[in-house]
Amino acid sequence: MSTVVESDKTITFPDLDNIYLAAERLRGVAAHTPLQENINLSDRYGANIFLKREDLQVVRSYKIRGAYNKMASLPRESLAKGVVCASAGNHAQGLAYACRKMAVHGTIFMPTTTPNQKVKQVKLFGEEFVEVVLVGDTYDDAYYAARQFVDTHDSTFVHPFDDLQVMEGQGTVGLEIFKDSNFKIDYLLMAIGGGGLASGVSTVFKQLSPKTKLIGVEPLGSPSMKVAIDEGHVVTLDQIDKFVDGAAVKRVGDTTFEICRKNLDRVVLIPEGKVCTTILQLYNEEAIVAEPAGALTIAALDFLKDEIKGKNVVCLVGGGNNDITRTEEIKERSLLYEGLKHYFIIRFPQRAGAFRDFLNVLGPNDDISRFEYAKKTNRETGPAVVGIELKNRDDFAPLLQRMKEQNIVFEYLNDQPNVFQFLV
């Protein structure tokens, strides 16, 4: 592994030889996932778009690579004392599967708010080798409890991203991409949460394909790596949008930050609504079930469309653990982002036919998707929250014009986030 000294701080970077070693360790454990050309995306963007399908991994994400490599790097006496992690998602599943493969006991701390489906998946992958402990309401609560457990039981904590062996395990994704591509890769897009995947994969490409542009992709609502790079140091964000849960962290790793700011060409931010649109398109057009973090890189293509024309582009699809119970939220966020769903508070005049007059302002393709009086008592004399779904974004301005011409008294909610979150 290479070491760099910056001011009074020593940073140890992942080592390419160790990534090759990790690939050997993972042989027969993690699947060598396909690198597939996608015809629809290639036609849409006038480029050659390839998808690295880590959503087809044995635990439906790349996380098994880092977790297993870390554990396989530990001495036997450490493994005998067990391993510990804190996670509400893919890292927990990866560690659980690694525990089963190596017959090592693992204790996995998860927030009590974790969906039951995810808890069951962790137990399924780990079988009798893992114990799931539900504690606290947030990941931070689970992380703190896991760290306390490590201190009292002398176990080994397997960090989800800020660990060299974990990064080197994730870097094996990059080796597979490089090996399977019989073409020059112009752009490689990777999602960033804590930065472990981007650190490992970028280490491979900086040495084996230095002309490839390495693009990190983050959700707009949790831009922890972008802010850190812009500020020149790791920062802890006060608030984040947790929707893209596999890539939504308040603070990236200290080591992953140094690697990413050195290796990445840039980091782009993608609105959560665009991610939702992409999830639906992938499912409807490609039969690909991508989790929000898995769809990030494909969503980013729209923001790079002018520069990638005629280029060879690889999008790393990091995972496919999408919770079906989130489908309605995904559809809603997509419609809002695309300008196809709009919410109003309508104050109807207290006279017969007022609601019928309102219906007359709707266009032939407009649909009322929600109607709810804001007051629980005296409903007929109170304002109503009305949701209108459009077929085309361009239909919105004419709708507003007709409402004004008919003297409809309304308040638009979409651009008022505080009121919107309270009423919708």
Backbone hydrogen bonds in HBPLUS format (Angstrom, degrees):
<---DONOR---> <-ACCEPTOR-->    atom                        ^
c    i                          cat <-CA-CA->   ^        H-A-AA   ^      H-
h    n   atom  resd res      DA  || num        DHA   H-A  angle D-A-AA Bond
n    s   type  num  typ     dist DA aas  dist angle  dist       angle   num
A0013-PHE N   A0002-SER O   2.71 MM  11  5.30 160.3  1.75 161.8 167.7     1
A0004-VAL N   A0011-ILE O   2.84 MM   7  5.29 170.0  1.85 161.2 163.7     2
A0011-ILE N   A0004-VAL O   2.78 MM   7  5.29 176.4  1.78 169.9 168.6     3
A0006-GLU N   A0009-LYS O   2.82 MM   3  5.29 162.8  1.85 171.2 167.6     4
A0009-LYS N   A0006-GLU O   2.82 MM   3  5.29 162.3  1.85 135.5 139.6     5
A0018-ASN N   A0015-ASP O   3.06 MM   3  5.22 119.0  2.44  98.8 113.8     6
A0019-ILE N   A0015-ASP O   3.01 MM   4  6.40 139.8  2.18 145.4 157.6     7
A0019-ILE N   A0016-LEU O   3.09 MM   3  4.98 123.4  2.42  91.8 106.6     8
A0020-TYR N   A0016-LEU O   3.02 MM   4  6.41 152.7  2.10 150.3 156.8     9
A0021-LEU N   A0017-ASP O   3.00 MM   4  6.30 150.3  2.09 140.6 149.3    10
A0022-ALA N   A0018-ASN O   2.79 MM   4  6.05 148.1  1.89 139.9 148.9    11
A0023-ALA N   A0019-ILE O   2.98 MM   4  6.28 148.3  2.09 143.1 151.0    12
A0024-GLU N   A0020-TYR O   3.20 MM   4  6.59 146.6  2.32 142.1 150.2    13
A0024-GLU N   A0021-LEU O   3.12 MM   3  5.16 120.6  2.49  94.9 109.3    14
A0025-ARG N   A0021-LEU O   3.03 MM   4  6.41 156.0  2.09 148.9 155.5    15
A0026-LEU N   A0022-ALA O   2.96 MM   4  6.17 147.1  2.07 147.7 156.8    16
A0027-ARG N   A0024-GLU O   3.23 MM   3  5.26 156.3  2.29 101.5 108.6    17
A0029-VAL N   A0026-LEU O   2.84 MM   3  5.03 161.4  1.87 129.2 131.0    18
A0030-ALA N   A0026-LEU O   3.04 MM   4  5.54 156.6  2.10 143.7 150.3    19
A0053-ARG N   A0034-PRO O   3.05 MM  19  5.73 166.4  2.07 174.0 175.7    20
A0036-GLN N   A0051-LEU O   2.89 MM  15  5.17 161.4  1.93 148.5 145.2    21
A0051-LEU N   A0036-GLN O   2.69 MM  15  5.17 160.2  1.73 149.9 152.5    22
A0038-ASN N   A0049-ILE O   2.87 MM  11  5.78 168.2  1.88 164.1 163.2    23
A0042-SER N   A0038-ASN O   2.98 MM   4  6.07 154.3  2.05 146.6 154.8    24
A0043-ASP N   A0039-ILE O   2.90 MM   4  6.10 160.1  1.93 154.3 158.6    25
A0044-ARG N   A0040-ASN O   2.96 MM   4  6.14 157.0  2.01 146.5 153.4    26
A0045-TYR N   A0041-LEU O   3.06 MM   4  6.19 155.3  2.12 150.1 154.5    27
A0046-GLY N   A0042-SER O   2.90 MM   4  5.63 117.2  2.30 139.6 153.0    28
A0047-ALA N   A0042-SER O   3.17 MM   5  4.96 145.0  2.30 134.5 141.1    29
A0310-GLY N   A0046-GLY O   2.67 MM 264  5.92 160.3  1.71 142.0 149.0    30
A0048-ASN N   A0311-LYS O   2.87 MM 263  6.07 174.9  1.88 163.2 164.4    31
A0313-VAL N   A0048-ASN O   2.85 MM 265  6.01 172.2  1.85 158.1 160.4    32
A0050-PHE N   A0313-VAL O   2.77 MM 263  6.09 159.4  1.82 163.9 170.7    33
A0315-CYS N   A0050-PHE O   2.81 MM 265  6.21 163.6  1.83 167.8 171.4    34
A0052-LYS N   A0315-CYS O   2.95 MM 263  6.20 164.9  1.97 148.5 152.6    35
A0054-GLU N   A0052-LYS O   3.06 MM   2  6.09 134.5  2.28 107.7  94.6    36
A0317-VAL N   A0052-LYS O   2.94 MM 265  5.71 153.9  2.01 145.2 153.8    37
A0056-LEU N   A0053-ARG O   3.07 MM   3  5.69 164.5  2.09 113.5 118.3    38
A0054-GLU N   A0317-VAL O   3.03 MM 263  5.64 125.2  2.35 143.9 159.0    39
A0057-GLN N   A0054-GLU O   3.12 MM   3  5.07 162.3  2.15 104.7 107.5    40
A0060-ARG N   A0057-GLN O   2.79 MM   3  4.51 159.7  1.83 107.8 111.7    41
A0320-GLY N   A0060-ARG O   2.87 MM 260  5.38 156.5  1.93 153.0 155.8    42
A0062-TYR N   A0318-GLY O   3.34 MM 256  6.08 142.7  2.49 161.9 167.3    43
A0065-ARG N   A0062-TYR O   2.97 MM   3  5.86 149.7  2.06 129.1 135.0    44
A0067-ALA N   A0063-LYS O   3.22 MM   4  6.38 175.4  2.22 160.7 162.1    45
A0068-TYR N   A0064-ILE O   2.94 MM   4  5.83 165.7  1.96 147.0 151.7    46
A0069-ASN N   A0065-ARG O   3.07 MM   4  6.09 160.4  2.11 142.9 149.1    47
A0070-LYS N   A0066-GLY O   2.99 MM   4  6.08 158.4  2.04 146.9 152.4    48
A0071-MET N   A0067-ALA O   3.11 MM   4  6.34 166.9  2.13 148.5 151.9    49
A0072-ALA N   A0068-TYR O   2.79 MM   4  5.96 159.8  1.83 155.4 161.5    50
A0073-SER N   A0069-ASN O   3.10 MM   4  6.15 122.2  2.45 135.1 147.9    51
A0073-SER N   A0070-LYS O   3.11 MM   3  5.20 143.9  2.25  99.2 110.0    52
A0074-LEU N   A0071-MET O   3.14 MM   3  5.34 157.0  2.19 106.0 113.0    53
A0078-SER N   A0075-PRO O   3.05 MM   3  5.45 129.5  2.32 106.7 119.4    54
A0079-LEU N   A0075-PRO O   3.12 MM   4  6.49 160.3  2.16 153.7 159.6    55
A0080-ALA N   A0076-ARG O   2.89 MM   4  6.11 149.4  1.98 151.4 159.8    56
A0081-LYS N   A0078-SER O   3.06 MM   3  5.38 144.1  2.20 104.5 114.7    57
A0082-GLY N   A0079-LEU O   2.94 MM   3  5.13 158.6  1.99 108.0 115.0    58
A0156-THR N   A0082-GLY O   3.18 MM  74  6.57 165.8  2.20 147.0 150.2    59
A0083-VAL N   A0105-HIS O   3.04 MM  22  6.55 154.8  2.10 152.8 160.4    60
A0107-THR N   A0083-VAL O   2.92 MM  24  6.41 157.0  1.97 155.2 161.8    61
A0084-VAL N   A0156-THR O   2.85 MM  72  6.02 147.3  1.95 156.4 155.1    62
A0158-VAL N   A0084-VAL O   2.82 MM  74  6.03 168.7  1.83 176.7 175.7    63
A0085-CYS N   A0107-THR O   3.18 MM  22  6.71 150.5  2.27 154.2 158.5    64
A0109-PHE N   A0085-CYS O   2.92 MM  24  6.25 170.4  1.92 161.0 160.1    65
A0087-SER N   A0109-PHE O   3.03 MM  22  6.44 156.7  2.09 165.9 173.0    66
A0093-GLN N   A0089-GLY O   3.34 MM   4  6.71 153.2  2.42 145.7 153.2    67
A0094-GLY N   A0090-ASN O   2.88 MM   4  6.12 158.9  1.93 153.2 159.2    68
A0095-LEU N   A0091-HIS O   2.90 MM   4  6.08 164.6  1.93 151.9 155.6    69
A0096-ALA N   A0092-ALA O   2.95 MM   4  6.05 158.1  1.99 143.9 150.5    70
A0097-TYR N   A0093-GLN O   3.03 MM   4  6.20 161.1  2.07 147.7 151.8    71
A0098-ALA N   A0094-GLY O   3.01 MM   4  6.21 157.4  2.06 145.5 152.3    72
A0099-CYS N   A0095-LEU O   2.85 MM   4  6.10 154.2  1.92 151.5 158.4    73
A0100-ARG N   A0096-ALA O   3.12 MM   4  6.43 155.9  2.18 146.2 151.9    74
A0101-LYS N   A0097-TYR O   2.97 MM   4  6.25 163.1  2.00 152.9 157.3    75
A0102-MET N   A0098-ALA O   2.97 MM   4  6.11 150.4  2.06 148.7 156.1    76
A0103-ALA N   A0099-CYS O   2.75 MM   4  5.54 112.2  2.21 138.4 154.2    77
A0104-VAL N   A0099-CYS O   2.97 MM   5  4.78 157.1  2.02 133.7 140.3    78
A0103-ALA N   A0100-ARG O   3.32 MM   3  4.98 149.9  2.41  92.9 101.6    79
A0106-GLY N   A0129-PHE O   2.87 MM  23  6.30 156.5  1.93 157.3 163.9    80
A0131-GLU N   A0106-GLY O   2.87 MM  25  6.33 149.3  1.97 156.7 166.9    81
A0108-ILE N   A0131-GLU O   2.86 MM  23  6.15 166.6  1.87 162.6 167.2    82
A0133-VAL N   A0108-ILE O   2.84 MM  25  6.04 166.5  1.86 150.9 153.9    83
A0110-MET N   A0133-VAL O   2.88 MM  23  6.14 162.3  1.91 152.9 157.1    84
A0135-VAL N   A0110-MET O   2.91 MM  25  6.26 154.2  1.97 150.8 159.4    85
A0114-THR N   A0111-PRO O   3.08 MM   3  5.54 167.2  2.10 117.0 119.2    86
A0112-THR N   A0136-GLY O   2.81 MM  24  5.77 165.4  1.83 155.5 159.0    87
A0118-LYS N   A0115-PRO O   3.00 MM   3  5.58 129.8  2.26 112.9 124.3    88
A0119-VAL N   A0115-PRO O   3.31 MM   4  6.73 156.2  2.37 149.3 156.2    89
A0120-LYS N   A0116-ASN O   2.93 MM   4  6.17 160.7  1.97 152.4 157.4    90
A0121-GLN N   A0117-GLN O   3.05 MM   4  6.28 148.4  2.15 139.4 147.9    91
A0122-VAL N   A0118-LYS O   3.08 MM   4  6.35 157.1  2.13 148.7 153.6    92
A0123-LYS N   A0119-VAL O   3.12 MM   4  6.44 163.7  2.15 151.3 155.2    93
A0124-LEU N   A0120-LYS O   2.83 MM   4  6.00 147.6  1.93 144.6 154.7    94
A0125-PHE N   A0121-GLN O   2.93 MM   4  6.18 161.9  1.97 153.8 156.5    95
A0126-GLY N   A0122-VAL O   2.96 MM   4  6.09 152.8  2.03 147.4 155.6    96
A0127-GLU N   A0123-LYS O   2.75 MM   4  5.38 142.1  1.89 140.3 148.2    97
A0129-PHE N   A0126-GLY O   3.06 MM   3  5.54 150.6  2.15 139.0 137.5    98
A0142-ALA N   A0138-THR O   3.21 MM   4  6.60 159.0  2.26 146.9 151.9    99
A0143-TYR N   A0139-TYR O   2.76 MM   4  6.00 157.6  1.81 158.0 165.1   100
A0144-TYR N   A0140-ASP O   2.96 MM   4  6.12 161.2  1.99 147.7 152.0   101
A0145-ALA N   A0141-ASP O   3.05 MM   4  6.28 159.8  2.10 147.6 153.1   102
A0146-ALA N   A0142-ALA O   2.90 MM   4  6.09 153.1  1.97 146.4 154.1   103
A0147-ARG N   A0143-TYR O   2.97 MM   4  6.22 157.8  2.02 150.3 155.7   104
A0148-GLN N   A0144-TYR O   3.05 MM   4  6.30 153.9  2.12 145.4 152.4   105
A0149-PHE N   A0145-ALA O   2.98 MM   4  6.20 155.3  2.04 145.2 152.0   106
A0150-VAL N   A0146-ALA O   2.98 MM   4  6.27 154.4  2.05 148.9 155.3   107
A0151-ASP N   A0147-ARG O   3.11 MM   4  6.37 157.5  2.16 146.3 151.5   108
A0152-THR N   A0148-GLN O   3.12 MM   4  6.39 150.6  2.21 148.4 156.0   109
A0153-HIS N   A0149-PHE O   2.93 MM   4  5.95 137.8  2.11 148.4 159.3   110
A0154-ASP N   A0150-VAL O   2.88 MM   4  5.37 123.1  2.21 143.8 149.3   111
A0163-ASP N   A0161-PHE O   2.94 MM   2  5.71 137.7  2.12 101.4  91.3   112
A0167-MET N   A0163-ASP O   2.90 MM   4  6.17 163.9  1.92 159.1 163.8   113
A0168-GLU N   A0164-LEU O   2.85 MM   4  6.08 159.0  1.89 151.4 157.6   114
A0169-GLY N   A0165-GLN O   2.95 MM   4  6.09 145.4  2.07 137.1 146.1   115
A0170-GLN N   A0166-VAL O   2.97 MM   4  6.33 159.2  2.02 151.4 156.7   116
A0171-GLY N   A0167-MET O   2.83 MM   4  6.05 136.7  2.01 140.9 154.3   117
A0172-THR N   A0169-GLY O   3.18 MM   3  5.66 158.9  2.23 108.8 115.0   118
A0173-VAL N   A0170-GLN O   3.09 MM   3  5.92 162.5  2.12 121.7 126.1   119
A0174-GLY N   A0171-GLY O   2.93 MM   3  5.31 125.0  2.24 105.8 118.7   120
A0175-LEU N   A0171-GLY O   3.32 MM   4  6.83 147.5  2.43 142.5 151.4   121
A0176-GLU N   A0172-THR O   3.12 MM   4  6.37 158.9  2.16 147.0 151.1   122
A0177-ILE N   A0173-VAL O   3.02 MM   4  6.33 159.7  2.06 150.8 156.5   123
A0178-PHE N   A0174-GLY O   2.96 MM   4  6.15 168.4  1.97 153.6 156.4   124
A0179-LYS N   A0175-LEU O   2.89 MM   4  6.03 159.2  1.93 148.2 154.5   125
A0180-ASP N   A0176-GLU O   2.89 MM   4  5.95 159.1  1.94 151.5 156.4   126
A0181-SER N   A0177-ILE O   3.12 MM   4  6.11 128.8  2.40 144.7 155.2   127
A0186-ASP N   A0312-ASN O   2.90 MM 126  5.22 138.9  2.07 133.9 147.0   128
A0213-LYS N   A0186-ASP O   2.85 MM  27  6.01 170.1  1.86 145.7 143.9   129
A0187-TYR N   A0312-ASN O   3.13 MM 125  6.52 156.1  2.19 154.7 157.6   130
A0314-VAL N   A0187-TYR O   2.88 MM 127  6.23 163.5  1.91 152.6 157.2   131
A0188-LEU N   A0213-LYS O   2.93 MM  25  6.24 156.8  1.98 170.8 169.3   132
A0215-ILE N   A0188-LEU O   2.93 MM  27  6.11 173.2  1.94 161.6 163.9   133
A0189-LEU N   A0314-VAL O   2.87 MM 125  6.24 168.0  1.89 169.1 173.3   134
A0316-LEU N   A0189-LEU O   3.08 MM 127  6.12 164.1  2.10 158.0 162.6   135
A0190-MET N   A0215-ILE O   2.97 MM  25  6.34 159.9  2.01 166.2 171.9   136
A0217-VAL N   A0190-MET O   2.80 MM  27  5.91 139.4  1.97 152.3 154.7   137
A0192-ILE N   A0217-VAL O   2.83 MM  25  5.73 147.2  1.93 158.2 151.6   138
A0253-GLY N   A0194-GLY O   3.36 MM  59  5.82 168.8  2.38 143.1 141.5   139
A0199-SER N   A0195-GLY O   2.97 MM   4  5.94 148.2  2.07 140.7 149.7   140
A0200-GLY N   A0196-GLY O   3.08 MM   4  6.27 165.4  2.11 149.3 152.3   141
A0201-VAL N   A0197-LEU O   2.93 MM   4  6.05 176.7  1.93 163.9 164.6   142
A0202-SER N   A0198-ALA O   2.95 MM   4  5.66 153.8  2.02 134.2 142.6   143
A0203-THR N   A0199-SER O   3.17 MM   4  6.18 142.8  2.32 135.5 144.3   144
A0204-VAL N   A0200-GLY O   3.39 MM   4  6.75 151.5  2.48 143.5 149.5   145
A0205-PHE N   A0201-VAL O   3.12 MM   4  6.49 165.6  2.14 154.6 157.3   146
A0206-LYS N   A0202-SER O   2.88 MM   4  5.86 152.3  1.96 146.5 153.3   147
A0207-GLN N   A0204-VAL O   3.23 MM   3  5.61 137.8  2.42 102.6 113.3   148
A0208-LEU N   A0204-VAL O   2.88 MM   4  6.02 161.3  1.91 155.1 161.5   149
A0209-SER N   A0205-PHE O   2.88 MM   4  4.75 147.2  1.98 119.6 129.1   150
A0212-THR N   A0209-SER O   3.05 MM   3  5.79 166.0  2.07 126.3 130.8   151
A0265-ASP N   A0214-LEU O   2.84 MM  51  5.38 154.2  1.90 144.2 153.0   152
A0216-GLY N   A0266-ARG O   2.97 MM  50  6.30 165.9  1.99 157.0 158.3   153
A0268-VAL N   A0216-GLY O   2.86 MM  52  6.32 158.5  1.91 159.9 159.0   154
A0218-GLU N   A0268-VAL O   2.96 MM  50  6.32 165.2  1.99 163.6 168.2   155
A0270-ILE N   A0218-GLU O   2.91 MM  52  6.27 154.5  1.97 156.6 165.1   156
A0222-SER N   A0219-PRO O   3.13 MM   3  5.48 164.6  2.15 111.5 116.4   157
A0220-LEU N   A0270-ILE O   2.82 MM  50  5.05 154.5  1.89 128.7 125.1   158
A0241-ASP N   A0221-GLY O   2.91 MM  20  4.69 155.0  1.98 115.3 123.4   159
A0227-VAL N   A0223-PRO O   2.94 MM   4  6.03 167.9  1.96 160.7 164.0   160
A0228-ALA N   A0224-SER O   3.11 MM   4  6.11 155.6  2.17 134.4 141.6   161
A0229-ILE N   A0225-MET O   2.89 MM   4  6.10 164.5  1.92 155.8 158.9   162
A0230-ASP N   A0226-LYS O   2.96 MM   4  6.11 161.2  1.99 147.6 153.3   163
A0231-GLU N   A0227-VAL O   2.82 MM   4  5.97 152.3  1.90 149.6 157.5   164
A0232-GLY N   A0228-ALA O   2.78 MM   4  5.80 131.7  2.01 141.4 154.6   165
A0233-HIS N   A0228-ALA O   3.12 MM   5  5.15 125.7  2.43 143.3 147.6   166
A0237-LEU N   A0250-LYS O   2.91 MM  13  4.86 168.9  1.92 137.4 137.3   167
A0245-ASP N   A0243-PHE O   2.82 MM   2  5.24 133.0  2.04 105.8  91.2   168
A0247-ALA N   A0244-VAL O   2.87 MM   3  5.67 163.7  1.90 129.3 134.9   169
A0257-PHE N   A0253-GLY O   2.95 MM   4  5.84 148.3  2.06 135.3 143.2   170
A0259-ILE N   A0255-THR O   3.06 MM   4  6.38 159.7  2.11 154.6 160.3   171
A0260-CYS N   A0256-THR O   2.86 MM   4  5.94 168.0  1.87 151.5 155.3   172
A0261-ARG N   A0257-PHE O   2.94 MM   4  6.05 164.7  1.96 154.8 158.8   173
A0262-LYS N   A0258-GLU O   3.29 MM   4  6.27 136.7  2.49 131.0 141.1   174
A0262-LYS N   A0259-ILE O   3.19 MM   3  5.21 129.4  2.46  94.9 108.4   175
A0263-ASN N   A0259-ILE O   2.83 MM   4  5.98 155.5  1.89 153.3 160.7   176
A0264-LEU N   A0260-CYS O   2.89 MM   4  5.33 161.0  1.93 138.8 145.2   177
A0274-LYS N   A0271-PRO O   3.05 MM   3  5.38 125.7  2.36 105.0 118.0   178
A0275-VAL N   A0271-PRO O   3.21 MM   4  6.65 150.7  2.30 147.6 156.1   179
A0276-CYS N   A0272-GLU O   3.04 MM   4  6.40 150.7  2.13 146.6 154.2   180
A0277-THR N   A0273-GLY O   3.05 MM   4  6.39 156.8  2.11 147.0 152.6   181
A0278-THR N   A0274-LYS O   3.03 MM   4  6.25 155.5  2.09 145.7 152.3   182
A0279-ILE N   A0275-VAL O   2.92 MM   4  6.23 153.5  1.99 149.8 157.0   183
A0280-LEU N   A0276-CYS O   3.12 MM   4  6.40 163.4  2.15 153.6 156.4   184
A0281-GLN N   A0277-THR O   2.97 MM   4  6.22 156.4  2.03 147.3 154.3   185
A0282-LEU N   A0278-THR O   2.86 MM   4  6.02 164.1  1.88 155.5 159.3   186
A0283-TYR N   A0279-ILE O   3.10 MM   4  6.30 154.5  2.16 144.4 151.2   187
A0284-ASN N   A0280-LEU O   2.90 MM   4  6.03 169.6  1.91 153.0 156.2   188
A0285-GLU N   A0281-GLN O   2.79 MM   4  5.59 160.4  1.83 149.4 155.0   189
A0286-GLU N   A0282-LEU O   2.95 MM   4  5.05 142.4  2.09 120.5 131.3   190
A0288-ILE N   A0282-LEU O   3.07 MM   6  5.28 176.6  2.07 126.8 125.9   191
A0287-ALA N   A0283-TYR O   3.17 MM   4  4.44 136.6  2.37 109.8 116.3   192
A0291-GLU N   A0319-GLY O   3.22 MM  28  5.94 171.7  2.23 125.6 128.1   193
A0294-GLY N   A0291-GLU O   2.90 MM   3  5.00 121.2  2.25 101.9 118.3   194
A0295-ALA N   A0291-GLU O   3.00 MM   4  6.29 136.4  2.19 154.6 167.6   195
A0295-ALA N   A0292-PRO O   3.19 MM   3  5.25 133.5  2.41  96.8 108.8   196
A0299-ALA N   A0295-ALA O   2.96 MM   4  6.16 159.6  2.00 159.8 166.4   197
A0300-ALA N   A0296-LEU O   3.02 MM   4  6.29 136.8  2.22 143.7 155.6   198
A0301-LEU N   A0298-ILE O   3.13 MM   3  5.48 154.5  2.20 107.8 115.1   199
A0303-PHE N   A0300-ALA O   2.93 MM   3  5.34 136.4  2.12 109.6 121.6   200
A0304-LEU N   A0301-LEU O   3.05 MM   3  5.09 155.4  2.11 103.4 111.2   201
A0307-GLU N   A0304-LEU O   3.11 MM   3  5.74 124.0  2.44 115.0 127.8   202
A0308-ILE N   A0304-LEU O   3.14 MM   4  6.20 140.6  2.31 157.8 169.0   203
A0311-LYS N   A0308-ILE O   2.90 MM   3  5.17 159.0  1.95 138.9 137.0   204
A0326-ARG N   A0323-ASP O   2.94 MM   3  5.70 166.1  1.96 123.8 128.3   205
A0327-THR N   A0324-ILE O   3.17 MM   3  5.54 166.5  2.19 117.3 118.7   206
A0330-ILE N   A0326-ARG O   2.90 MM   4  6.15 157.8  1.95 158.9 166.2   207
A0331-LYS N   A0327-THR O   2.91 MM   4  6.21 161.4  1.94 155.6 160.0   208
A0332-GLU N   A0328-GLU O   2.93 MM   4  6.11 160.3  1.97 147.1 152.8   209
A0333-ARG N   A0329-GLU O   2.93 MM   4  6.11 169.9  1.94 153.7 155.9   210
A0334-SER N   A0330-ILE O   3.01 MM   4  6.13 155.0  2.07 145.6 152.9   211
A0335-LEU N   A0331-LYS O   2.97 MM   4  6.19 166.6  1.98 153.7 156.6   212
A0336-LEU N   A0332-GLU O   3.00 MM   4  6.24 162.0  2.03 154.0 158.9   213
A0337-TYR N   A0333-ARG O   2.99 MM   4  6.12 162.5  2.02 146.2 151.1   214
A0338-GLU N   A0334-SER O   2.90 MM   4  6.09 159.3  1.95 154.4 160.3   215
A0340-LEU N   A0335-LEU O   2.84 MM   5  4.99 161.2  1.88 160.4 157.2   216
A0339-GLY N   A0336-LEU O   3.17 MM   3  5.21 157.1  2.23 101.8 108.4   217
A0390-LEU N   A0340-LEU O   2.71 MM  50  4.84 163.6  1.74 142.9 148.7   218
A0342-HIS N   A0388-ILE O   2.92 MM  46  5.31 160.0  1.96 147.7 154.3   219
A0388-ILE N   A0342-HIS O   2.78 MM  46  5.31 166.1  1.80 158.0 162.3   220
A0413-LEU N   A0343-TYR O   2.92 MM  70  5.40 174.3  1.93 147.7 145.8   221
A0344-PHE N   A0386-VAL O   2.86 MM  42  5.27 153.0  1.93 148.1 157.2   222
A0386-VAL N   A0344-PHE O   2.86 MM  42  5.27 165.2  1.88 152.3 157.4   223
A0345-ILE N   A0411-GLU O   2.84 MM  66  5.06 152.2  1.92 142.6 152.0   224
A0411-GLU N   A0345-ILE O   2.89 MM  66  5.06 138.4  2.06 136.1 148.4   225
A0346-ILE N   A0384-ALA O   2.83 MM  38  5.32 162.4  1.87 159.1 160.9   226
A0384-ALA N   A0346-ILE O   2.94 MM  38  5.32 161.2  1.97 148.1 153.7   227
A0347-ARG N   A0409-VAL O   2.91 MM  62  5.44 173.8  1.91 160.0 161.2   228
A0351-ARG N   A0349-PRO O   2.88 MM   2  5.76 128.2  2.15 111.5  95.6   229
A0357-ASP N   A0353-GLY O   2.96 MM   4  6.21 150.1  2.05 149.5 157.2   230
A0358-PHE N   A0354-ALA O   3.12 MM   4  6.47 148.1  2.23 142.1 150.7   231
A0359-LEU N   A0355-PHE O   3.05 MM   4  6.43 151.4  2.14 147.2 154.5   232
A0360-ASN N   A0357-ASP O   3.13 MM   3  5.23 131.8  2.37  95.8 108.7   233
A0361-VAL N   A0358-PHE O   3.03 MM   3  5.58 156.6  2.09 114.5 121.2   234
A0362-LEU N   A0359-LEU O   3.21 MM   3  5.59 155.4  2.28 108.3 115.4   235
A0366-ASP N   A0363-GLY O   3.17 MM   3  5.13 162.8  2.20 105.7 111.0   236
A0367-ASP N   A0389-GLU O   2.95 MM  22  5.16 151.5  2.03 147.4 155.6   237
A0389-GLU N   A0367-ASP O   2.74 MM  22  5.16 165.2  1.76 159.8 162.1   238
A0369-SER N   A0387-GLY O   2.79 MM  18  5.31 145.8  1.90 136.7 146.4   239
A0370-ARG N   A0387-GLY O   3.32 MM  17  4.60 145.2  2.45 129.8 123.2   240
A0387-GLY N   A0370-ARG O   2.86 MM  17  4.60 162.9  1.88 126.2 130.7   241
A0372-GLU N   A0385-VAL O   2.96 MM  13  5.20 149.6  2.06 145.3 154.0   242
A0385-VAL N   A0372-GLU O   2.68 MM  13  5.20 165.1  1.70 160.3 155.7   243
A0374-ALA N   A0383-PRO O   2.84 MM   9  5.74 173.2  1.85 148.7 151.1   244
A0381-THR N   A0378-ASN O   3.22 MM   3  5.88 151.7  2.30 114.8 122.6   245
A0382-GLY N   A0379-ARG O   3.03 MM   3  5.28 164.6  2.06 113.1 118.1   246
A0395-ASP N   A0392-ASN O   3.08 MM   3  5.58 162.4  2.11 114.4 120.0   247
A0396-PHE N   A0393-ARG O   3.21 MM   3  6.01 171.5  2.22 124.0 125.7   248
A0399-LEU N   A0395-ASP O   3.24 MM   4  6.34 148.9  2.34 139.1 147.7   249
A0399-LEU N   A0396-PHE O   3.07 MM   3  5.11 116.9  2.49  97.2 113.1   250
A0400-LEU N   A0396-PHE O   3.02 MM   4  6.38 160.2  2.06 159.3 163.8   251
A0401-GLN N   A0397-ALA O   3.02 MM   4  6.27 158.9  2.07 151.2 157.4   252
A0402-ARG N   A0398-PRO O   2.97 MM   4  6.20 159.8  2.01 150.1 154.2   253
A0403-MET N   A0399-LEU O   3.01 MM   4  6.26 154.2  2.08 149.2 156.6   254
A0404-LYS N   A0400-LEU O   3.00 MM   4  6.27 154.9  2.06 150.3 156.4   255
A0405-GLU N   A0401-GLN O   2.94 MM   4  6.18 157.8  1.99 148.7 155.3   256
A0406-GLN N   A0402-ARG O   3.01 MM   4  6.14 143.4  2.15 142.7 151.3   257
A0408-ILE N   A0403-MET O   2.89 MM   5  5.21 168.5  1.90 164.9 161.5   258
A0407-ASN N   A0404-LYS O   3.03 MM   3  4.97 158.2  2.08 104.9 109.0   259
A0416-GLN N   A0413-LEU O   2.91 MM   3  5.22 161.9  1.95 124.3 124.2   260
A0420-PHE N   A0416-GLN O   2.78 MM   4  5.79 166.3  1.80 165.4 168.9   261
A0421-GLN N   A0417-PRO O   2.98 MM   4  5.95 167.2  1.99 145.1 147.5   262
A0422-PHE N   A0419-VAL O   3.11 MM   3  5.15 125.3  2.43  95.4 110.0   263
A0423-LEU N   A0419-VAL O   2.99 MM   4  6.21 153.2  2.07 155.6 162.2   264
A0424-VAL N   A0420-PHE O   2.81 MM   4  5.51 160.7  1.84 155.5 160.1   265
